[in-house]
Amino acid sequence: MAGDRSGIRIDKWLWAARFFKTRALAVRACELGRILSNGNEAKPSREVHIGDRLHIRTEAGDFQVEIRALSEIRGPASVAQTLYHETDESRELRQKLAEERRAAMQQGLIREGKPSRRDRQELNRVRGRF
């Protein structure tokens, strides 16, 4: 059963599973400690196997996933989603944070997009810059 333990590099898998747009971004996330494999920080060259649990922090949120399939090829999003199973707790937490963000935007606490000139000047004033 040597084929069962074959693995691929975690940076390739993260790219193929569409968590990152490029392998370079996946490598950078590993180097910054944003990827945990079975509770341990993962280097880009670490091999992952079916059944491994990953904690992935991206701009889109935190994901806790279990690897269901291995692939080094980046395919369509529908295929990429079959490579892993996101835990229910992870999905619920991301949805809760998204709802909180929407509520804050509706109340005007958070603005979307680039700050206006006036906003930028206020930020600089608060930060002590001129």
N, CA, C and O atoms as a MOPAC input file, in Angstrom:
PM7 MOZYME 1SCF
protein

 N      0.82300 1    -1.19700 1     0.00000 1
 C      0.00000 1     0.00000 1     0.00000 1
 C      0.86400 1     1.25700 1     0.00000 1
 O      0.52600 1     2.23000 1     0.67400 1
 N      1.93300 1     1.25900 1    -0.71400 1
 C      2.79300 1     2.43900 1    -0.76100 1
 C      2.08100 1     3.60900 1    -1.41700 1
 O      2.39000 1     4.76000 1    -1.10500 1
 N      1.14000 1     3.35300 1    -2.31300 1
 C      0.42300 1     4.41600 1    -3.00300 1
 C     -0.45900 1     5.23500 1    -2.07400 1
 O     -0.72900 1     6.40500 1    -2.34600 1
 N     -0.91900 1     4.62200 1    -0.96000 1
 C     -1.78500 1     5.33400 1    -0.02900 1
 C     -1.05400 1     6.45000 1     0.69200 1
 O     -1.67700 1     7.44500 1     1.06300 1
 N      0.24100 1     6.31800 1     0.90200 1
 C      0.99700 1     7.31300 1     1.65500 1
 C      1.68100 1     8.33200 1     0.75100 1
 O      2.42300 1     9.18700 1     1.23600 1
 N      1.44600 1     8.25400 1    -0.54200 1
 C      2.06900 1     9.24100 1    -1.41600 1
 C      1.41800 1    10.59700 1    -1.15600 1
 O      0.21500 1    10.69200 1    -0.91400 1
 N      2.21800 1    11.61200 1    -1.21100 1
 C      1.70600 1    12.95300 1    -0.94000 1
 C      2.23200 1    13.93900 1    -1.95500 1
 O      3.05900 1    13.61100 1    -2.80600 1
 N      1.72900 1    15.16700 1    -1.84400 1
 C      2.23000 1    16.24400 1    -2.69500 1
 C      2.56100 1    17.43300 1    -1.81100 1
 O      2.13300 1    17.51000 1    -0.65900 1
 N      3.32500 1    18.35200 1    -2.36400 1
 C      3.71400 1    19.55800 1    -1.62600 1
 C      2.47800 1    20.35600 1    -1.25100 1
 O      1.53400 1    20.47400 1    -2.03200 1
 N      2.50100 1    20.90500 1    -0.03700 1
 C      1.33900 1    21.64300 1     0.44000 1
 C      1.08700 1    22.90700 1    -0.38000 1
 O     -0.06500 1    23.29100 1    -0.58300 1
 N      2.15900 1    23.56100 1    -0.85600 1
 C      1.94300 1    24.77100 1    -1.65100 1
 C      1.23600 1    24.45000 1    -2.96600 1
 O      0.38800 1    25.22000 1    -3.41500 1
 N      1.57800 1    23.32100 1    -3.58500 1
 C      0.89900 1    22.92300 1    -4.82200 1
 C     -0.55800 1    22.59000 1    -4.55400 1
 O     -1.43900 1    22.96100 1    -5.32900 1
 N     -0.81500 1    21.88200 1    -3.44300 1
 C     -2.19600 1    21.50500 1    -3.12500 1
 C     -3.05400 1    22.73900 1    -2.83700 1
 O     -4.18700 1    22.82800 1    -3.30900 1
 N     -2.52000 1    23.69200 1    -2.06400 1
 C     -3.26800 1    24.91500 1    -1.75400 1
 C     -3.62000 1    25.69100 1    -3.02000 1
 O     -4.71000 1    26.25100 1    -3.13200 1
 N     -2.69000 1    25.71800 1    -3.96900 1
 C     -2.92200 1    26.39300 1    -5.24500 1
 C     -3.97100 1    25.63300 1    -6.06700 1
 O     -4.88000 1    26.24200 1    -6.63200 1
 N     -3.84100 1    24.30600 1    -6.13200 1
 C     -4.78600 1    23.49200 1    -6.90700 1
 C     -6.19100 1    23.54600 1    -6.30300 1
 O     -7.18200 1    23.47500 1    -7.02900 1
 N     -6.27600 1    23.67100 1    -4.96500 1
 C     -7.57200 1    23.73400 1    -4.27900 1
 C     -8.14900 1    25.14800 1    -4.30600 1
 O     -9.22700 1    25.39100 1    -3.76300 1
 N     -7.43900 1    26.07300 1    -4.93100 1
 C     -7.88400 1    27.45500 1    -5.15000 1
 C     -8.01400 1    28.27800 1    -3.87200 1
 O     -8.87200 1    29.15600 1    -3.78700 1
 N     -7.17000 1    28.00100 1    -2.88000 1
 C     -7.11200 1    28.88000 1    -1.71700 1
 C     -6.25800 1    30.10200 1    -2.02000 1
 O     -6.43500 1    31.15700 1    -1.41200 1
 N     -5.31700 1    29.95500 1    -2.97800 1
 C     -4.43700 1    31.04600 1    -3.38200 1
 C     -4.37700 1    31.11600 1    -4.90200 1
 O     -4.44700 1    30.09000 1    -5.57900 1
 N     -4.24600 1    32.33500 1    -5.44100 1
 C     -4.23500 1    32.51900 1    -6.88900 1
 C     -2.94100 1    32.04200 1    -7.52700 1
 O     -2.93600 1    31.62800 1    -8.68700 1
 N     -1.83800 1    32.09500 1    -6.77700 1
 C     -0.55100 1    31.64500 1    -7.31800 1
 C      0.14500 1    30.75700 1    -6.29400 1
 O     -0.14700 1    30.81100 1    -5.09900 1
 N      1.07000 1    29.94400 1    -6.78500 1
 C      1.85300 1    29.12700 1    -5.86100 1
 C      2.73400 1    30.01200 1    -5.00100 1
 O      2.98800 1    29.69200 1    -3.83900 1
 N      3.20400 1    31.12500 1    -5.55900 1
 C      4.05700 1    32.03500 1    -4.79000 1
 C      3.30300 1    32.56400 1    -3.56600 1
 O      3.89100 1    32.69600 1    -2.49200 1
 N      2.01000 1    32.86800 1    -3.71400 1
 C      1.21200 1    33.32700 1    -2.56900 1
 C      1.03400 1    32.20400 1    -1.54900 1
 O      1.03600 1    32.45400 1    -0.34300 1
 N      0.88100 1    30.97100 1    -2.02600 1
 C      0.76000 1    29.82600 1    -1.11900 1
 C      2.06600 1    29.62500 1    -0.34200 1
 O      2.04400 1    29.35700 1     0.85900 1
 N      3.19400 1    29.75500 1    -1.03300 1
 C      4.50400 1    29.63700 1    -0.37200 1
 C      4.65300 1    30.72000 1     0.69300 1
 O      5.10200 1    30.44500 1     1.80600 1
 N      4.27800 1    31.94200 1     0.35100 1
 C      4.39000 1    33.07500 1     1.28500 1
 C      3.52200 1    32.84100 1     2.52400 1
 O      3.95100 1    33.12400 1     3.64200 1
 N      2.31000 1    32.33000 1     2.33200 1
 C      1.42000 1    32.05600 1     3.45900 1
 C      2.04200 1    31.01500 1     4.39000 1
 O      1.94200 1    31.13400 1     5.61200 1
 N      2.67800 1    30.00200 1     3.81900 1
 C      3.35900 1    28.98500 1     4.63100 1
 C      4.49800 1    29.61200 1     5.42600 1
 O      4.65600 1    29.35000 1     6.61800 1
 N      5.28500 1    30.43800 1     4.75500 1
 C      6.42900 1    31.07000 1     5.41200 1
 C      5.99600 1    31.99900 1     6.54400 1
 O      6.71600 1    32.15100 1     7.53100 1
 N      4.82200 1    32.62300 1     6.40800 1
 C      4.31900 1    33.53700 1     7.43300 1
 C      3.57200 1    32.81400 1     8.54900 1
 O      3.07100 1    33.45400 1     9.47300 1
 N      3.49300 1    31.49000 1     8.47300 1
 C      2.83900 1    30.71500 1     9.52000 1
 C      1.31800 1    30.73800 1     9.45000 1
 O      0.64900 1    30.50300 1    10.45600 1
 N      0.77200 1    31.01700 1     8.28300 1
 C     -0.68600 1    31.08800 1     8.12600 1
 C     -1.30700 1    29.74100 1     7.77000 1
 O     -2.52700 1    29.62900 1     7.64500 1
 N     -0.46800 1    28.72000 1     7.60800 1
 C     -0.94900 1    27.38900 1     7.27700 1
 C     -0.49100 1    26.42100 1     8.36100 1
 O      0.70300 1    26.30900 1     8.63700 1
 N     -1.44600 1    25.72300 1     8.97300 1
 C     -1.13600 1    24.69700 1     9.95700 1
 C     -1.57700 1    23.35600 1     9.40000 1
 O     -2.69700 1    23.21900 1     8.91000 1
 N     -0.70100 1    22.37300 1     9.47400 1
 C     -1.02200 1    21.02300 1     9.01300 1
 C     -1.00800 1    20.11200 1    10.22200 1
 O      0.03700 1    19.90900 1    10.84000 1
 N     -2.15800 1    19.56300 1    10.56300 1
 C     -2.30600 1    18.70400 1    11.74400 1
 C     -1.77400 1    19.39700 1    12.99600 1
 O     -1.16400 1    18.75200 1    13.84800 1
 N     -2.00100 1    20.70300 1    13.11300 1
 C     -1.61500 1    21.46500 1    14.29100 1
 C     -0.20500 1    22.03000 1    14.26600 1
 O      0.17400 1    22.76500 1    15.17900 1
 N      0.57700 1    21.71100 1    13.25400 1
 C      1.95800 1    22.19300 1    13.16000 1
 C      2.10100 1    23.16700 1    12.00400 1
 O      1.45400 1    23.01400 1    10.96800 1
 N      2.96500 1    24.18800 1    12.18900 1
 C      3.22800 1    25.11100 1    11.08400 1
 C      3.79800 1    24.33400 1     9.90900 1
 O      4.65100 1    23.46300 1    10.08100 1
 N      3.32100 1    24.65700 1     8.72000 1
 C      3.71400 1    23.91300 1     7.52900 1
 C      4.66000 1    24.73100 1     6.66700 1
 O      4.37400 1    25.87800 1     6.32300 1
 N      5.78300 1    24.13100 1     6.32700 1
 C      6.68000 1    24.73200 1     5.34400 1
 C      6.12700 1    24.40900 1     3.95700 1
 O      5.39300 1    23.43200 1     3.80400 1
 N      6.46600 1    25.21200 1     2.94100 1
 C      5.90800 1    24.99700 1     1.59800 1
 C      6.18400 1    23.60500 1     1.03100 1
 O      5.38200 1    23.08800 1     0.25400 1
 N      7.29700 1    22.99800 1     1.40700 1
 C      7.66300 1    21.69800 1     0.83400 1
 C      7.06600 1    20.52300 1     1.60300 1
 O      7.25300 1    19.37200 1     1.20800 1
 N      6.35800 1    20.79400 1     2.68600 1
 C      5.77000 1    19.71400 1     3.47300 1
 C      4.77400 1    18.94000 1     2.61100 1
 O      3.99300 1    19.52700 1     1.86200 1
 N      4.81600 1    17.62900 1     2.73000 1
 C      3.87900 1    16.81300 1     1.96900 1
 C      2.58000 1    16.66200 1     2.73600 1
 O      2.57900 1    16.48800 1     3.95500 1
 N      1.47400 1    16.73100 1     2.00800 1
 C      0.16500 1    16.49100 1     2.60100 1
 C     -0.39600 1    15.19400 1     2.04200 1
 O     -0.07100 1    14.78700 1     0.92600 1
 N     -1.24200 1    14.55500 1     2.83600 1
 C     -1.83400 1    13.27900 1     2.46500 1
 C     -3.33400 1    13.34100 1     2.69800 1
 O     -3.82000 1    14.21200 1     3.41900 1
 N     -4.05500 1    12.43200 1     2.09800 1
 C     -5.49700 1    12.34700 1     2.30300 1
 C     -5.75600 1    12.09600 1     3.78300 1
 O     -5.14000 1    11.22300 1     4.39500 1
 N     -6.67500 1    12.87000 1     4.34800 1
 C     -7.00400 1    12.73900 1     5.76500 1
 C     -6.34400 1    13.78800 1     6.64400 1
 O     -6.75400 1    13.97500 1     7.79000 1
 N     -5.32600 1    14.48000 1     6.12700 1
 C     -4.67000 1    15.54200 1     6.90100 1
 C     -5.65400 1    16.67300 1     7.15100 1
 O     -6.52800 1    16.94500 1     6.32800 1
 N     -5.50300 1    17.33400 1     8.30400 1
 C     -6.33300 1    18.48400 1     8.64100 1
 C     -5.48200 1    19.74700 1     8.52700 1
 O     -4.37400 1    19.82000 1     9.05700 1
 N     -6.03100 1    20.74400 1     7.82100 1
 C     -5.32200 1    22.00200 1     7.62100 1
 C     -6.12200 1    23.14800 1     8.20600 1
 O     -7.35100 1    23.16700 1     8.13200 1
 N     -5.40800 1    24.11100 1     8.79400 1
 C     -6.00300 1    25.38400 1     9.20600 1
 C     -5.36100 1    26.42400 1     8.29600 1
 O     -4.14700 1    26.62500 1     8.32700 1
 N     -6.18900 1    27.08400 1     7.48500 1
 C     -5.69300 1    28.00200 1     6.46000 1
 C     -6.24700 1    29.39100 1     6.73100 1
 O     -7.46200 1    29.57500 1     6.80000 1
 N     -5.35100 1    30.38200 1     6.88800 1
 C     -5.78100 1    31.77500 1     7.05900 1
 C     -5.51300 1    32.52100 1     5.75700 1
 O     -4.37300 1    32.61500 1     5.30300 1
 N     -6.59100 1    33.05200 1     5.16000 1
 C     -6.47300 1    33.83000 1     3.93600 1
 C     -7.22900 1    35.13400 1     4.12200 1
 O     -7.83800 1    35.36600 1     5.16600 1
 N     -7.18500 1    35.98600 1     3.09800 1
 C     -7.94400 1    37.22900 1     3.14800 1
 C     -9.44000 1    36.95100 1     3.20800 1
 O    -10.20400 1    37.75900 1     3.73600 1
 N     -9.86000 1    35.80900 1     2.66800 1
 C    -11.28100 1    35.45000 1     2.66100 1
 C    -11.75600 1    34.94000 1     4.01400 1
 O    -12.96100 1    34.85000 1     4.24800 1
 N    -10.83100 1    34.60400 1     4.91000 1
 C    -11.19800 1    34.11100 1     6.22800 1
 C    -10.34900 1    32.92400 1     6.63600 1
 O     -9.39700 1    32.54400 1     5.95500 1
 N    -10.72700 1    32.34700 1     7.77400 1
 C    -10.04000 1    31.16200 1     8.28400 1
 C    -10.81600 1    29.92100 1     7.86100 1
 O    -12.04000 1    29.86400 1     7.98000 1
 N    -10.08300 1    28.93400 1     7.36800 1
 C    -10.69200 1    27.67600 1     6.93600 1
 C    -10.07300 1    26.53400 1     7.72200 1
 O     -8.85700 1    26.49200 1     7.91100 1
 N    -10.90100 1    25.61400 1     8.17600 1
 C    -10.42400 1    24.36600 1     8.75000 1
 C    -10.95500 1    23.26600 1     7.85400 1
 O    -12.16200 1    23.04200 1     7.77400 1
 N    -10.04600 1    22.58300 1     7.18200 1
 C    -10.45000 1    21.60400 1     6.18200 1
 C     -9.75400 1    20.27000 1     6.40100 1
 O     -8.69300 1    20.19200 1     7.02200 1
 N    -10.38100 1    19.22500 1     5.87300 1
 C     -9.77900 1    17.90500 1     5.84100 1
 C     -9.55500 1    17.56200 1     4.37600 1
 O    -10.45800 1    17.72200 1     3.55600 1
 N     -8.36300 1    17.09400 1     4.04300 1
 C     -8.01600 1    16.77900 1     2.66400 1
 C     -8.71200 1    15.48300 1     2.25100 1
 O     -8.57700 1    14.45200 1     2.91000 1
 N     -9.45900 1    15.55700 1     1.14500 1
 C    -10.17900 1    14.38800 1     0.63900 1
 C     -9.50700 1    13.79500 1    -0.60100 1
 O     -9.61900 1    12.59700 1    -0.85800 1
 N     -8.80800 1    14.63800 1    -1.36800 1
 C     -8.13800 1    14.17700 1    -2.58500 1
 C     -6.91100 1    15.04100 1    -2.83200 1
 O     -6.82400 1    16.16900 1    -2.34700 1
 N     -5.96100 1    14.49700 1    -3.59400 1
 C     -4.72800 1    15.20500 1    -3.91200 1
 C     -4.72400 1    15.57600 1    -5.39100 1
 O     -5.17700 1    14.81400 1    -6.24500 1
 N     -4.20000 1    16.76400 1    -5.66800 1
 C     -4.07000 1    17.19200 1    -7.05600 1
 C     -2.96700 1    18.24100 1    -7.15700 1
 O     -2.83700 1    19.11400 1    -6.29900 1
 N     -2.18800 1    18.13700 1    -8.20600 1
 C     -1.17900 1    19.15800 1    -8.50900 1
 C     -1.64500 1    20.03200 1    -9.65800 1
 O     -0.93900 1    20.95500 1   -10.06500 1
 N     -2.83100 1    19.74900 1   -10.18500 1
 C     -3.35300 1    20.47200 1   -11.34200 1
 C     -4.47000 1    21.38800 1   -10.89300 1
 O     -5.39100 1    20.96400 1   -10.19600 1
 N     -4.38600 1    22.64900 1   -11.29300 1
 C     -5.41500 1    23.62200 1   -10.94600 1
 C     -6.52600 1    23.54500 1   -11.98600 1
 O     -6.33300 1    23.90500 1   -13.14800 1
 N     -7.67400 1    23.07800 1   -11.55700 1
 C     -8.80700 1    22.94000 1   -12.45100 1
 C     -9.89700 1    23.92700 1   -12.09200 1
 O     -9.65100 1    24.90300 1   -11.38300 1
 N    -11.10100 1    23.67600 1   -12.58000 1
 C    -12.22500 1    24.55300 1   -12.26400 1
 C    -12.55300 1    24.53300 1   -10.77100 1
 O    -12.20200 1    23.59100 1   -10.06100 1
 N    -13.22500 1    25.58000 1   -10.30700 1
 C    -13.56500 1    25.69100 1    -8.88600 1
 C    -14.41200 1    24.50700 1    -8.42600 1
 O    -14.26100 1    24.04200 1    -7.29600 1
 N    -15.29700 1    24.01700 1    -9.28700 1
 C    -16.14600 1    22.88400 1    -8.90600 1
 C    -15.30900 1    21.64600 1    -8.60600 1
 O    -15.64900 1    20.87800 1    -7.70600 1
 N    -14.22900 1    21.44100 1    -9.34000 1
 C    -13.33400 1    20.31600 1    -9.09000 1
 C    -12.48500 1    20.58900 1    -7.84500 1
 O    -12.25900 1    19.68500 1    -7.04100 1
 N    -12.02100 1    21.81100 1    -7.68300 1
 C    -11.17800 1    22.17200 1    -6.53500 1
 C    -11.92300 1    21.93600 1    -5.22600 1
 O    -11.30900 1    21.52100 1    -4.24400 1
 N    -13.21200 1    22.18600 1    -5.18600 1
 C    -13.98100 1    22.00500 1    -3.95900 1
 C    -14.11400 1    20.54100 1    -3.55600 1
 O    -14.42300 1    20.24500 1    -2.40200 1
 N    -13.88600 1    19.62700 1    -4.48700 1
 C    -13.94500 1    18.19900 1    -4.15200 1
 C    -12.64700 1    17.71000 1    -3.50000 1
 O    -12.58500 1    16.58200 1    -3.01000 1
 N    -11.61800 1    18.55100 1    -3.49500 1
 C    -10.33300 1    18.15100 1    -2.91300 1
 C    -10.33900 1    18.19700 1    -1.39100 1
 O     -9.45700 1    17.61800 1    -0.75600 1
 N    -11.32300 1    18.88000 1    -0.79200 1
 C    -11.34400 1    19.04000 1     0.66200 1
 C    -12.77800 1    19.09100 1     1.17900 1
 O    -13.73400 1    19.26600 1     0.42400 1
 N    -12.88800 1    18.93100 1     2.49900 1
 C    -14.17300 1    19.09300 1     3.18300 1
 C    -13.95400 1    20.09600 1     4.30600 1
 O    -13.12800 1    19.87600 1     5.19300 1
 N    -14.69200 1    21.19300 1     4.26700 1
 C    -14.58500 1    22.20900 1     5.31700 1
 C    -15.43500 1    21.78300 1     6.50700 1
 O    -16.56500 1    21.32700 1     6.33100 1
 N    -14.90200 1    21.92900 1     7.71400 1
 C    -15.65600 1    21.54300 1     8.90800 1
 C    -16.84800 1    22.46900 1     9.10000 1
 O    -16.82700 1    23.61900 1     8.66100 1
 N    -17.88100 1    21.96800 1     9.75400 1
 C    -19.09300 1    22.74900 1     9.99900 1
 C    -18.79100 1    23.97400 1    10.85100 1
 O    -19.32800 1    25.05200 1    10.59700 1
 N    -17.92700 1    23.81800 1    11.87200 1
 C    -17.57500 1    24.94100 1    12.75000 1
 C    -16.89300 1    26.05600 1    11.95900 1
 O    -17.17300 1    27.23600 1    12.16900 1
 N    -16.00600 1    25.67600 1    11.05700 1
 C    -15.28900 1    26.65200 1    10.22800 1
 C    -16.26200 1    27.42500 1     9.35500 1
 O    -16.17800 1    28.64900 1     9.25800 1
 N    -17.18400 1    26.71400 1     8.72100 1
 C    -18.16300 1    27.34500 1     7.83200 1
 C    -19.06000 1    28.30500 1     8.62000 1
 O    -19.32000 1    29.42200 1     8.17200 1
 N    -19.53100 1    27.87000 1     9.79000 1
 C    -20.40500 1    28.71600 1    10.61900 1
 C    -19.67900 1    29.97600 1    11.08300 1
 O    -20.25600 1    31.06300 1    11.06600 1
 N    -18.42400 1    29.84300 1    11.49700 1
 C    -17.65400 1    30.99400 1    11.96200 1
 C    -17.44000 1    32.00200 1    10.84200 1
 O    -17.57500 1    33.20600 1    11.06200 1
 N    -17.10600 1    31.52400 1     9.63200 1
 C    -16.91700 1    32.43700 1     8.50100 1
 C    -18.21400 1    33.15700 1     8.14700 1
 O    -18.19400 1    34.34600 1     7.83000 1
 N    -19.34600 1    32.44400 1     8.19800 1
 C    -20.63500 1    33.07400 1     7.89600 1
 C    -20.98800 1    34.12700 1     8.94300 1
 O    -21.51500 1    35.18800 1     8.60800 1
 N    -20.69900 1    33.83400 1    10.20700 1
 C    -20.97300 1    34.78500 1    11.29000 1
 C    -20.14400 1    36.06000 1    11.11200 1
 O    -20.66100 1    37.16700 1    11.26000 1
 N    -18.85700 1    35.89600 1    10.79300 1
 C    -17.99500 1    37.05200 1    10.57900 1
 C    -18.44700 1    37.87300 1     9.37300 1
 O    -18.37800 1    39.10100 1     9.39700 1
 N    -18.90800 1    37.20200 1     8.32200 1
 C    -19.39500 1    37.90900 1     7.13500 1
 C    -20.64700 1    38.71700 1     7.46600 1
 O    -20.80200 1    39.84600 1     7.00000 1
 N    -21.54200 1    38.13700 1     8.27300 1
 C    -22.75100 1    38.85900 1     8.68300 1
 C    -22.40100 1    40.07900 1     9.53100 1
 O    -22.99500 1    41.14400 1     9.36300 1
 N    -21.43500 1    39.92700 1    10.44300 1
 C    -21.00300 1    41.04800 1    11.28200 1
 C    -20.40400 1    42.15900 1    10.42600 1
 O    -20.63500 1    43.34100 1    10.68200 1
 N    -19.63700 1    41.77500 1     9.41200 1
 C    -19.02800 1    42.76300 1     8.52300 1
 C    -20.10300 1    43.51500 1     7.73100 1
 O    -20.03500 1    44.73500 1     7.58100 1
 N    -21.09700 1    42.77100 1     7.22500 1
 C    -22.19900 1    43.40900 1     6.49900 1
 C    -22.94700 1    44.39500 1     7.39500 1
 O    -23.28800 1    45.49600 1     6.96400 1
 N    -23.19900 1    43.99500 1     8.64300 1
 C    -23.91300 1    44.86400 1     9.57800 1
 C    -23.09600 1    46.12700 1     9.85900 1
 O    -23.65500 1    47.22100 1     9.92700 1
 N    -21.78100 1    45.98200 1    10.02300 1
 C    -20.91600 1    47.13800 1    10.28000 1
 C    -20.89400 1    48.07300 1     9.06700 1
 O    -20.85600 1    49.29400 1     9.22600 1
 N    -20.92000 1    47.50400 1     7.85600 1
 C    -20.93300 1    48.34200 1     6.64700 1
 C    -22.24200 1    49.11400 1     6.54900 1
 O    -22.24800 1    50.28100 1     6.15700 1
 N    -23.35500 1    48.46700 1     6.90500 1
 C    -24.65400 1    49.13200 1     6.84200 1
 C    -24.74200 1    50.26900 1     7.84800 1
 O    -25.40800 1    51.27400 1     7.60000 1
 N    -24.07400 1    50.11100 1     8.98200 1
 C    -24.07700 1    51.15900 1    10.00300 1
 C    -23.07400 1    52.25500 1     9.69500 1
 O    -23.03400 1    53.27100 1    10.38900 1
 N    -22.26900 1    52.06100 1     8.67000 1
 C    -21.29200 1    53.06900 1     8.26900 1
 C    -19.98400 1    52.98600 1     9.03900 1
 O    -19.14500 1    53.88100 1     8.93000 1
 N    -19.79700 1    51.91700 1     9.82200 1
 C    -18.55900 1    51.76300 1    10.59200 1
 C    -17.39300 1    51.34800 1     9.69900 1
 O    -16.23900 1    51.66500 1     9.98900 1
 N    -17.69600 1    50.64200 1     8.62000 1
 C    -16.66800 1    50.19400 1     7.67900 1
 C    -17.07800 1    50.66300 1     6.29400 1
 O    -18.23200 1    50.51700 1     5.89000 1
 N    -16.12900 1    51.22200 1     5.58000 1
 C    -16.37900 1    51.61700 1     4.19900 1
 C    -15.66200 1    50.66000 1     3.27700 1
 O    -14.56300 1    50.18700 1     3.56600 1
 N    -16.30000 1    50.39000 1     2.17700 1
 C    -15.69400 1    49.48900 1     1.21500 1
 C    -14.89900 1    50.30100 1     0.20100 1
 O    -15.31100 1    51.39000 1    -0.19900 1
 N    -13.77900 1    49.77000 1    -0.20300 1
 C    -12.99300 1    50.40100 1    -1.25100 1
 C    -11.92000 1    51.33200 1    -0.71400 1
 O    -11.59500 1    51.32900 1     0.47300 1
 N    -11.40000 1    52.10200 1    -1.59900 1
 C    -10.30100 1    53.00900 1    -1.32300 1
 C    -10.78800 1    54.19900 1    -0.48900 1
 O    -11.85900 1    54.74000 1    -0.76300 1
 N    -10.01100 1    54.61900 1     0.53600 1
 C    -10.43600 1    55.77700 1     1.32400 1
 C    -10.39600 1    57.06100 1     0.48900 1
 O     -9.55700 1    57.21800 1    -0.39700 1
 N    -11.31400 1    57.96600 1     0.79000 1
 C    -11.33400 1    59.25300 1     0.09700 1
 C    -10.16000 1    60.09900 1     0.59000 1
 O     -9.47500 1    59.73000 1     1.54400 1
 N     -9.94000 1    61.22200 1    -0.06400 1
 C     -8.85700 1    62.11200 1     0.34300 1
 C     -9.08300 1    62.57600 1     1.78200 1
 O     -8.14500 1    62.62700 1     2.57700 1
 N    -10.31600 1    62.90800 1     2.10700 1
 C    -10.65000 1    63.36000 1     3.46200 1
 C    -10.39600 1    62.24100 1     4.48400 1
 O     -9.83900 1    62.49200 1     5.55300 1
 N    -10.80100 1    61.01800 1     4.15600 1
 C    -10.56100 1    59.87800 1     5.04500 1
 C     -9.06200 1    59.65100 1     5.25000 1
 O     -8.61400 1    59.39300 1     6.36700 1
 N     -8.29400 1    59.75000 1     4.16500 1
 C     -6.84700 1    59.54200 1     4.24100 1
 C     -6.19300 1    60.59900 1     5.12800 1
 O     -5.30300 1    60.28800 1     5.92000 1
 N     -6.63800 1    61.85300 1     4.99400 1
 C     -6.09000 1    62.92200 1     5.83000 1
 C     -6.41600 1    62.67100 1     7.30400 1
 O     -5.57800 1    62.90200 1     8.17600 1
 N     -7.62900 1    62.20100 1     7.57900 1
 C     -8.01100 1    61.89800 1     8.96000 1
 C     -7.17500 1    60.74700 1     9.51600 1
 O     -6.73800 1    60.80000 1    10.66600 1
 N     -6.94800 1    59.70000 1     8.70400 1
 C     -6.09900 1    58.59400 1     9.12900 1
 C     -4.68600 1    59.06900 1     9.44100 1
 O     -4.10600 1    58.67700 1    10.45400 1
 N     -4.13400 1    59.90700 1     8.58200 1
 C     -2.79100 1    60.44100 1     8.81200 1
 C     -2.73700 1    61.27800 1    10.08700 1
 O     -1.75700 1    61.22000 1    10.83000 1
 N     -3.78300 1    62.05000 1    10.33900 1
 C     -3.83100 1    62.86000 1    11.55000 1
 C     -3.85600 1    61.96200 1    12.80200 1
 O     -3.16400 1    62.23800 1    13.78200 1
 N     -4.64700 1    60.90300 1    12.75900 1
 C     -4.74900 1    59.97700 1    13.89300 1
 C     -3.41900 1    59.24600 1    14.11300 1
 O     -3.02100 1    58.99400 1    15.25100 1
 N     -2.74500 1    58.91200 1    13.02400 1
 C     -1.46800 1    58.19100 1    13.11600 1
 C     -0.29500 1    59.10800 1    13.44700 1
 O      0.82100 1    58.63000 1    13.65400 1
 N     -0.53000 1    60.40800 1    13.49800 1
 C      0.53700 1    61.34100 1    13.83000 1
 C      1.41100 1    61.71900 1    12.66100 1
 O      2.51500 1    62.22800 1    12.85400 1
 N      0.93900 1    61.47800 1    11.44400 1
 C      1.67300 1    61.85300 1    10.24400 1
 C      1.11100 1    63.19000 1     9.74000 1
 O      0.00300 1    63.58900 1    10.09600 1
 N      1.89800 1    63.86100 1     8.91100 1
 C      1.44000 1    65.15000 1     8.37700 1
 C      1.14800 1    65.10400 1     6.93400 1
 O      0.75500 1    66.11500 1     6.35100 1

